[in-house]
Amino acid sequence: MERSESFKTLSEMIHELAAAQPQHAALIQDTRQLSYAELDAMMDRVAVALQRDEIAPGESIAICAATSLEYAIVFLGALRAGVAVAPIAPSSTPESIAGMIADSGAHIFFADAEVSAALEGVRGSVAAAWVALDGAAHGRALGDWLAPEGAEPKPVAITEAMPFNIIYSSGTTGAPKGIVQSHGMRFHHIMRAQSMGYGPSAVTLLSTPLYSNTTLVSFFPTLGLGGTAVLMKKFEAGAYLDLAQRHRATHTMLVPVQYSRLMARPDFDSYDLSSFVMKFCTSAPFAAALKADIIRRWPGGLIEYFGMTEGGGTCALIAHLFPDKLHTVGTPAPGHDIRLIDDDGKEVPRGEVGELVGRSPIMMNGYHNRKEQTDAATWISPEGLAFIRTGDVGRYDADGFLELMDRKKDMIISGGFNVYPSDLEAVLREHPDVADVAVVGVASAEWGETPVAFVVSRGAGADELRAFANAKLGKTQRISAVELIDELPRSHIGKVLKRELRDSWVARTGG
């Protein structure tokens, strides 16, 4: 496949920026900093080392570690060699990490000391060569593995269709699937960011991990367009606000639970956040009241993205421009076709509820080594076009804004009626003592399924909360039980792990 005239790789963009603004800060973490010239040179050393080790373009490496400058350097340097990167979450089980390394086909595995220690028991099942990012005892030290200073890689012809990275799904509903994203897909991510204030003056503060697509959709545009990425190893609200103020941050990507913790700080308003141009949110349900609070108290715009790592269709809510639509996830992005279908794969009329399917220039190549699951995730339109099924349920309002209901698998069928947990959660959130809530469906001999609410309460008891909600809900929606909980289980990007809640209920009640 030939390259289109407009296409550039991220590696090429960074190389050009290194010539145009060599001393401009590219990456900052704690007291360490890399300029564009320094980053470009380090990427060369990684690419040369991969070529020396005969890792061919289109083949892969895997990285499993906490966020660091070394992590970023290896990721970006591999791209220069045309090598795909599989970033793996350290929070996965050792067996799952070993399985993902094997599935990705990685020839080299980069890890830090913490991950290396966790994988001790499965070390024998990792066939890839091991490189230690932080000088850990396991594997070859990164400094020894890198090519010498000044080394220059052989040129590599990279096309839009070639794999850029393999992002593994969380595996909360089964074995993780490797989502193959192309260089062309990432190019579109970078290009769309030009309209959102990214550029050489951008300072993007990132506190979500580099193995998450949530982070990468802001990280890559920052570097591709000449800005500065400030990396946090781990999110903590006070430290985040200190960094935002110190570095005069202009952009950030946060998940809803992070926004909630930041806005809840009594000292939030004492920080100078006037430098912010745009804030982004994605990955989990974003409460309308929280959006409104952010718009009111945090300078700069707020955009919520709704989409999948797999790509397909993305909706964007420009929250500061549409304060009356904060209960929605916005409208389809330009060039994105998002439709709603029923269980039979037929499109539903405007205003009716259906599963979201999307098509756009931003589409995954497919699930790695899983053609059957790739086919199952594809819907073919009446015109013969391929759309990606999201598994999410929603409806368009009269103005074309998408109201998201729930994951299709989370919908509760009680007494033959469809019950959407998000509706029940919204009612419970009206109670002033509800700090957090998630509703799941559990088996019921009488109704087939029945809703159970797990609530983080500031004081109200379970019976009071159940009575409060059921007084406002329809007969078919009523909550059968409220379980008080100290904290909802969440993934590394803030998604509530409803399967864990359901499993814990079954384990306690036997039903």
C-alpha positions as CSV (number, residue, x, y, z in Angstrom):
1,M,0.0,0.0,0.0
2,E,1.4,3.4,-1.0
3,R,1.4,6.4,1.3
4,S,-1.0,9.3,0.8
5,E,0.6,12.6,0.1
6,S,-0.5,14.1,3.5
7,F,0.5,11.2,5.7
8,K,3.5,11.5,8.0
9,T,4.6,9.1,10.8
10,L,4.8,10.4,14.3
11,S,8.5,9.6,14.1
12,E,9.0,11.9,11.1
13,M,7.1,14.6,12.9
14,I,9.3,14.4,15.9
15,H,12.5,14.3,13.8
16,E,11.4,17.5,12.0
17,L,10.6,19.2,15.3
18,A,14.0,18.3,16.6
19,A,15.5,20.3,13.7
20,A,13.1,23.2,14.0
21,Q,13.0,23.5,17.9
22,P,15.9,21.4,19.2
23,Q,15.9,22.9,22.7
24,H,12.1,22.9,23.2
25,A,11.0,20.6,26.0
26,A,9.4,17.4,24.7
27,L,9.0,15.3,27.9
28,I,9.1,16.2,31.6
29,Q,8.8,13.9,34.6
30,D,9.6,15.1,38.1
31,T,13.0,16.8,37.8
32,R,14.0,15.2,34.5
33,Q,13.5,16.6,31.1
34,L,14.2,15.7,27.5
35,S,14.3,18.3,24.7
36,Y,13.2,17.4,21.2
37,A,16.8,17.0,20.0
38,E,17.5,14.7,22.9
39,L,14.3,12.7,22.4
40,D,15.1,12.3,18.7
41,A,18.6,11.1,19.4
42,M,17.3,8.6,21.9
43,M,14.7,7.3,19.5
44,D,17.5,6.7,17.0
45,R,19.4,4.7,19.5
46,V,16.4,2.5,20.2
47,A,15.6,2.0,16.5
48,V,19.3,1.1,15.7
49,A,19.3,-1.4,18.6
50,L,16.1,-3.1,17.3
51,Q,17.6,-3.2,13.8
52,R,20.8,-4.7,15.2
53,D,18.6,-7.4,16.9
54,E,17.0,-8.1,13.6
55,I,13.5,-7.0,14.7
56,A,11.9,-6.3,11.3
57,P,9.3,-3.6,10.5
58,G,5.8,-5.0,11.2
59,E,7.1,-7.2,14.1
60,S,6.6,-6.3,17.7
61,I,8.0,-5.6,21.1
62,A,6.1,-5.5,24.5
63,I,6.4,-3.0,27.4
64,C,5.0,-3.5,30.9
65,A,6.0,-0.8,33.4
66,A,4.9,2.3,35.2
67,T,5.1,5.6,33.3
68,S,8.7,6.9,32.8
69,L,10.8,8.7,30.3
70,E,12.4,5.4,29.4
71,Y,9.0,3.9,28.7
72,A,8.2,6.8,26.3
73,I,11.7,6.6,24.6
74,V,11.4,2.9,23.9
75,F,7.8,3.2,22.6
76,L,8.7,6.1,20.3
77,G,12.0,4.6,19.2
78,A,10.3,1.3,18.2
79,L,8.0,3.3,16.0
80,R,10.9,4.8,14.1
81,A,12.1,1.2,13.3
82,G,8.6,0.4,12.1
83,V,8.2,-2.0,15.0
84,A,4.7,-2.2,16.6
85,V,4.5,-1.8,20.4
86,A,2.3,-3.8,22.8
87,P,1.9,-1.7,26.0
88,I,0.6,-4.0,28.7
89,A,-1.0,-3.0,32.0
90,P,1.1,-4.0,35.1
91,S,-2.1,-4.4,37.0
92,S,-2.9,-7.6,35.0
93,T,-2.2,-11.0,36.6
94,P,1.3,-12.5,35.9
95,E,-0.3,-15.2,33.8
96,S,-2.3,-12.7,31.8
97,I,0.8,-10.6,31.2
98,A,2.7,-13.6,29.9
99,G,-0.2,-14.5,27.7
100,M,-0.3,-11.0,26.2
101,I,3.4,-11.0,25.5
102,A,3.1,-14.3,23.7
103,D,-0.1,-13.3,21.8
104,S,1.6,-10.1,20.6
105,G,4.5,-12.0,19.1
106,A,6.9,-9.6,20.9
107,H,10.6,-10.4,20.3
108,I,11.8,-8.2,23.2
109,F,10.0,-7.5,26.5
110,F,10.8,-4.2,28.4
111,A,9.9,-4.2,32.1
112,D,10.7,-2.3,35.3
113,A,11.7,-3.7,38.6
114,E,8.2,-4.0,40.1
115,V,6.9,-5.9,37.1
116,S,9.9,-8.1,36.9
117,A,9.4,-9.1,40.5
118,A,5.7,-9.8,40.0
119,L,6.5,-12.0,37.0
120,E,9.1,-14.2,38.7
121,G,6.8,-17.2,38.9
122,V,6.0,-17.1,35.1
123,R,9.4,-16.0,33.9
124,G,10.0,-19.3,32.2
125,S,6.9,-18.8,30.0
126,V,8.2,-15.5,28.5
127,A,10.1,-16.4,25.4
128,A,10.9,-12.8,24.5
129,A,14.4,-11.4,25.4
130,W,14.1,-9.3,28.6
131,V,15.3,-5.7,28.9
132,A,15.2,-3.8,32.2
133,L,14.0,-0.2,31.8
134,D,15.2,0.9,35.2
135,G,18.4,-1.2,35.7
136,A,16.6,-4.0,37.5
137,A,18.4,-7.3,38.1
138,H,16.1,-9.1,35.6
139,G,17.2,-8.9,32.0
140,R,19.7,-6.7,30.2
141,A,19.9,-3.1,31.4
142,L,18.4,-0.6,29.0
143,G,21.7,1.4,28.9
144,D,23.6,-1.6,27.8
145,W,21.0,-2.6,25.2
146,L,20.8,0.8,23.5
147,A,22.9,1.5,20.5
148,P,25.8,3.9,21.0
149,E,25.2,7.7,21.1
150,G,25.1,9.2,17.6
151,A,23.9,5.9,16.0
152,E,21.5,6.4,13.0
153,P,19.0,3.8,12.0
154,K,18.5,2.6,8.4
155,P,15.5,4.3,6.8
156,V,12.3,2.3,7.0
157,A,9.3,2.7,4.6
158,I,6.2,2.9,6.9
159,T,2.7,2.9,5.3
160,E,-0.6,3.9,6.8
161,A,-1.8,0.3,7.2
162,M,1.3,-0.9,9.1
163,P,0.7,-1.7,12.8
164,F,1.6,1.1,15.2
165,N,0.6,-0.6,18.4
166,I,-1.4,-3.5,19.9
167,I,-3.5,-2.2,22.8
168,Y,-5.0,-5.0,24.9
169,S,-8.5,-4.7,26.2
170,S,-8.9,-4.8,30.0
171,G,-10.1,-8.4,30.0
172,T,-12.9,-7.6,32.4
173,T,-15.3,-9.7,30.3
174,G,-12.9,-12.4,29.3
175,A,-9.4,-12.9,27.9
176,P,-7.8,-9.6,26.8
177,K,-8.0,-9.0,23.0
178,G,-5.1,-7.2,21.2
179,I,-6.5,-4.2,19.3
180,V,-4.2,-3.5,16.4
181,Q,-4.1,0.3,15.5
182,S,-2.3,1.5,12.4
183,H,0.1,4.4,11.7
184,G,-2.8,5.9,9.6
185,M,-5.2,5.7,12.6
186,R,-2.7,7.5,14.9
187,F,-2.0,10.1,12.1
188,H,-5.7,11.0,12.1
189,H,-5.7,11.2,16.0
190,I,-2.8,13.8,15.7
191,M,-4.4,15.8,12.8
192,R,-7.8,16.2,14.5
193,A,-6.0,17.6,17.6
194,Q,-4.8,20.7,15.6
195,S,-8.2,22.3,16.1
196,M,-8.0,21.9,19.9
197,G,-5.1,24.2,20.6
198,Y,-2.3,21.6,20.4
199,G,1.0,23.0,19.1
200,P,4.4,24.2,20.3
201,S,2.8,26.2,23.1
202,A,0.8,23.3,24.5
203,V,1.8,21.8,27.8
204,T,-0.2,18.6,28.3
205,L,-0.3,17.2,31.9
206,L,-0.9,13.4,31.8
207,S,-1.6,11.3,34.9
208,T,-3.1,8.2,33.4
209,P,-0.7,5.4,32.3
210,L,1.1,5.2,29.0
211,Y,-0.3,1.7,28.3
212,S,-3.8,3.2,28.1
213,N,-5.3,4.5,24.9
214,T,-7.0,7.2,27.0
215,T,-3.5,8.7,27.6
216,L,-2.1,8.0,24.1
217,V,-4.8,10.0,22.3
218,S,-3.4,13.1,24.0
219,F,0.2,12.1,24.3
220,F,0.9,11.5,20.6
221,P,-0.8,14.7,19.4
222,T,1.2,16.7,22.0
223,L,4.5,15.4,20.6
224,G,3.5,15.3,17.0
225,L,2.5,18.9,17.0
226,G,5.5,20.2,19.0
227,G,4.2,20.6,22.6
228,T,5.5,19.4,26.0
229,A,4.1,16.3,27.7
230,V,4.4,16.4,31.5
231,L,4.1,12.8,32.8
232,M,3.0,11.7,36.3
233,K,3.9,8.2,37.4
234,K,0.8,8.0,39.5
235,F,-2.2,10.3,40.0
236,E,-2.6,12.2,43.2
237,A,-5.0,15.2,43.3
238,G,-2.7,17.6,45.2
239,A,0.4,16.7,43.2
240,Y,-1.6,17.1,40.0
241,L,-2.7,20.6,40.9
242,D,0.8,21.5,41.9
243,L,2.2,20.4,38.6
244,A,-0.6,22.1,36.6
245,Q,0.1,25.4,38.3
246,R,4.0,25.1,38.1
247,H,4.1,24.1,34.4
248,R,1.3,26.3,33.3
249,A,-0.5,23.4,31.8
250,T,-2.7,24.1,28.8
251,H,-4.2,20.6,28.1
252,T,-5.0,17.5,30.1
253,M,-6.8,14.2,29.7
254,L,-8.5,12.8,32.8
255,V,-11.0,10.2,33.6
256,P,-14.2,11.1,35.5
257,V,-13.1,9.7,38.9
258,Q,-10.0,11.9,38.7
259,Y,-12.1,15.0,37.9
260,S,-14.3,14.1,40.9
261,R,-11.4,13.9,43.3
262,L,-9.9,17.1,42.0
263,M,-13.1,19.1,42.3
264,A,-13.8,17.7,45.7
265,R,-10.6,19.2,47.2
266,P,-11.4,22.1,49.5
267,D,-8.3,24.0,48.2
268,F,-9.1,23.5,44.5
269,D,-10.1,27.1,43.9
270,S,-6.8,28.4,45.4
271,Y,-4.8,27.0,42.5
272,D,-4.0,29.2,39.4
273,L,-5.3,27.1,36.5
274,S,-5.8,30.1,34.2
275,S,-3.4,28.7,31.6
276,F,-5.7,25.8,30.6
277,V,-7.0,25.9,27.0
278,M,-8.8,22.5,26.8
279,K,-9.5,19.6,29.1
280,F,-10.6,16.2,27.9
281,C,-12.4,13.3,29.4
282,T,-13.2,9.7,28.3
283,S,-13.4,6.1,29.3
284,A,-16.2,6.1,31.8
285,P,-19.6,7.7,32.5
286,F,-19.2,11.4,33.2
287,A,-22.0,12.8,35.5
288,A,-23.7,16.0,34.2
289,A,-23.4,17.7,37.5
290,L,-19.6,17.1,37.6
291,K,-19.3,18.5,34.1
292,A,-21.2,21.6,35.1
293,D,-19.0,22.1,38.2
294,I,-15.8,21.8,36.0
295,I,-17.1,24.3,33.5
296,R,-18.0,26.8,36.3
297,R,-14.8,26.5,38.3
298,W,-11.9,25.4,36.0
299,P,-10.8,27.7,33.2
300,G,-10.6,26.6,29.6
301,G,-12.9,24.4,27.6
302,L,-14.1,20.9,28.4
303,I,-14.6,18.1,25.8
304,E,-15.9,14.7,26.5
305,Y,-15.1,11.9,24.0
306,F,-17.1,8.8,23.7
307,G,-15.5,6.1,21.6
308,M,-13.6,2.8,21.7
309,T,-10.0,1.9,21.5
310,E,-11.1,-0.2,18.5
311,G,-12.1,3.1,16.8
312,G,-15.1,3.3,14.6
313,G,-17.2,6.3,15.6
314,T,-16.4,9.0,18.1
315,C,-18.8,11.4,19.7
316,A,-17.6,14.6,21.2
317,L,-19.5,16.9,23.6
318,I,-18.0,20.4,23.7
319,A,-19.4,20.8,27.1
320,H,-18.7,24.5,27.6
321,L,-20.6,25.4,24.4
322,F,-23.6,23.1,25.1
323,P,-24.4,23.5,28.8
324,D,-27.9,22.2,28.2
325,K,-26.6,18.9,26.8
326,L,-24.4,17.8,29.6
327,H,-26.5,14.6,30.1
328,T,-25.3,13.5,26.6
329,V,-22.0,12.5,25.0
330,G,-22.4,15.0,22.2
331,T,-22.7,14.5,18.5
332,P,-20.6,12.4,16.0
333,A,-17.2,13.9,15.2
334,P,-16.8,15.2,11.6
335,G,-16.5,12.3,9.2
336,H,-17.8,9.8,11.8
337,D,-20.9,7.8,11.0
338,I,-22.6,6.5,14.2
339,R,-25.8,4.5,13.8
340,L,-28.1,2.6,16.2
341,I,-29.2,-1.0,15.5
342,D,-31.6,-3.4,17.1
343,D,-30.9,-7.0,18.1
344,D,-31.6,-8.2,14.5
345,G,-29.0,-5.7,13.1
346,K,-31.6,-3.4,11.7
347,E,-31.3,0.4,12.1
348,V,-33.7,1.9,14.5
349,P,-35.6,5.3,14.0
350,R,-34.3,8.5,15.5
351,G,-35.4,8.7,19.2
352,E,-35.4,4.9,19.7
353,V,-32.9,2.9,21.7
354,G,-30.3,0.8,19.9
355,E,-26.7,-0.5,20.0
356,L,-24.2,1.9,18.7
357,V,-22.1,1.0,15.6
358,G,-19.5,3.4,14.1
359,R,-17.4,4.0,11.1
360,S,-14.7,6.6,10.5
361,P,-11.2,7.2,9.3
362,I,-10.1,6.0,12.7
363,M,-10.6,2.2,12.7
364,M,-8.6,-0.6,14.1
365,N,-7.0,-3.1,11.7
366,G,-8.7,-5.8,13.8
367,Y,-8.1,-8.0,16.9
368,H,-4.7,-9.6,16.8
369,N,-4.8,-13.3,15.9
370,R,-8.6,-13.2,16.5
371,K,-10.4,-13.1,13.1
372,E,-13.5,-14.6,14.5
373,Q,-13.9,-12.0,17.2
374,T,-13.0,-9.2,14.7
375,D,-15.8,-10.5,12.4
376,A,-18.2,-10.6,15.4
377,A,-17.4,-7.0,16.2
378,T,-18.2,-5.9,12.7
379,W,-21.6,-4.8,11.4
380,I,-22.1,-4.4,7.7
381,S,-24.5,-1.6,6.6
382,P,-27.1,-1.9,3.9
383,E,-24.6,-0.1,1.6
384,G,-22.0,-2.8,2.3
385,L,-19.8,-0.7,4.6
386,A,-18.0,-2.1,7.7
387,F,-18.9,-0.6,11.1
388,I,-17.5,-1.5,14.5
389,R,-20.1,-2.6,17.1
390,T,-19.5,-0.8,20.4
391,G,-21.7,-3.0,22.7
392,D,-23.1,0.3,24.1
393,V,-26.8,1.2,24.1
394,G,-28.1,4.7,23.5
395,R,-30.5,7.0,21.6
396,Y,-30.3,10.3,19.7
397,D,-32.4,13.2,21.0
398,A,-34.2,15.6,18.7
399,D,-31.1,17.8,18.2
400,G,-28.9,14.8,17.2
401,F,-27.1,14.5,20.6
402,L,-26.4,11.0,21.8
403,E,-27.8,10.0,25.1
404,L,-25.8,7.0,26.3
405,M,-27.7,4.4,28.3
406,D,-25.4,1.5,29.2
407,R,-23.2,-1.3,28.0
408,K,-25.5,-3.7,26.3
409,K,-24.2,-6.5,28.5
410,D,-25.1,-4.4,31.6
411,M,-28.7,-3.9,30.7
412,I,-31.0,-5.7,33.1
413,I,-34.1,-7.6,31.8
414,S,-36.5,-7.7,34.7
415,G,-39.9,-9.2,34.3
416,G,-39.5,-8.9,30.5
417,F,-38.7,-5.1,30.7
418,N,-35.4,-3.5,29.8
419,V,-33.9,-1.7,32.8
420,Y,-30.9,0.6,32.3
421,P,-28.6,0.8,35.3
422,S,-27.6,4.4,34.4
423,D,-31.2,5.5,34.9
424,L,-31.2,4.1,38.4
425,E,-27.7,5.4,39.2
426,A,-28.8,8.9,38.2
427,V,-31.7,8.8,40.6
428,L,-29.6,7.6,43.5
429,R,-27.1,10.4,42.8
430,E,-29.8,12.9,43.6
431,H,-29.5,11.9,47.2
432,P,-27.0,14.2,49.0
433,D,-25.4,11.4,50.8
434,V,-24.5,9.3,47.7
435,A,-20.8,9.8,46.9
436,D,-20.6,7.0,44.3
437,V,-22.9,4.3,43.0
438,A,-23.1,1.4,40.6
439,V,-26.2,-0.7,39.8
440,V,-25.9,-4.3,38.5
441,G,-28.4,-7.0,37.6
442,V,-28.4,-10.2,39.6
443,A,-30.4,-13.4,39.1
444,S,-34.0,-13.4,40.5
445,A,-36.3,-16.5,40.6
446,E,-39.3,-14.1,40.4
447,W,-38.2,-11.6,37.7
448,G,-35.3,-13.3,35.9
449,E,-33.0,-10.4,36.9
450,T,-33.3,-7.7,39.5
451,P,-31.3,-4.5,40.2
452,V,-29.0,-4.2,43.1
453,A,-27.3,-0.9,44.0
454,F,-23.8,-0.7,45.4
455,V,-23.4,2.7,47.1
456,V,-20.6,4.7,48.7
457,S,-22.6,6.6,51.3
458,R,-21.7,9.7,53.3
459,G,-24.1,8.7,56.1
460,A,-27.5,7.5,54.8
461,G,-28.4,3.8,55.5
462,A,-29.2,1.2,52.9
463,D,-32.9,1.2,53.6
464,E,-33.2,5.0,53.4
465,L,-31.4,5.0,50.0
466,R,-33.5,2.2,48.6
467,A,-36.7,3.9,49.7
468,F,-35.5,7.2,48.3
469,A,-34.8,5.7,44.9
470,N,-37.8,3.5,44.6
471,A,-40.1,6.4,45.4
472,K,-38.8,8.1,42.2
473,L,-38.5,5.0,39.9
474,G,-41.1,3.2,37.8
475,K,-42.5,-0.1,39.1
476,T,-40.4,-2.2,36.7
477,Q,-37.2,-0.3,37.7
478,R,-37.3,-0.6,41.4
479,I,-34.1,-1.6,43.2
480,S,-34.4,-4.8,45.2
481,A,-31.4,-4.2,47.5
482,V,-28.8,-1.5,48.4
483,E,-25.4,-2.7,49.5
484,L,-23.1,-0.1,51.2
485,I,-19.5,-0.3,50.1
486,D,-16.4,1.7,51.0
487,E,-15.2,2.1,47.5
488,L,-16.3,0.9,44.0
489,P,-13.8,-1.4,42.3
490,R,-12.3,0.4,39.2
491,S,-9.9,-0.4,36.4
492,H,-6.7,1.7,35.9
493,I,-8.7,4.2,33.9
494,G,-11.6,4.5,36.2
495,K,-14.2,2.1,34.8
496,V,-16.3,0.5,37.4
497,L,-15.7,-3.3,37.4
498,K,-19.4,-4.3,37.6
499,R,-18.5,-8.0,37.1
500,E,-16.6,-7.9,40.4
501,L,-19.6,-6.3,42.2
502,R,-21.9,-9.0,40.7
503,D,-19.5,-11.8,41.6
504,S,-19.2,-10.5,45.2
505,W,-23.0,-10.4,45.6
506,V,-23.3,-13.9,44.4
507,A,-20.5,-15.1,46.7
508,R,-22.2,-13.5,49.7
509,T,-25.8,-14.4,49.0
510,G,-25.5,-17.5,46.9
511,G,-27.8,-16.1,44.3
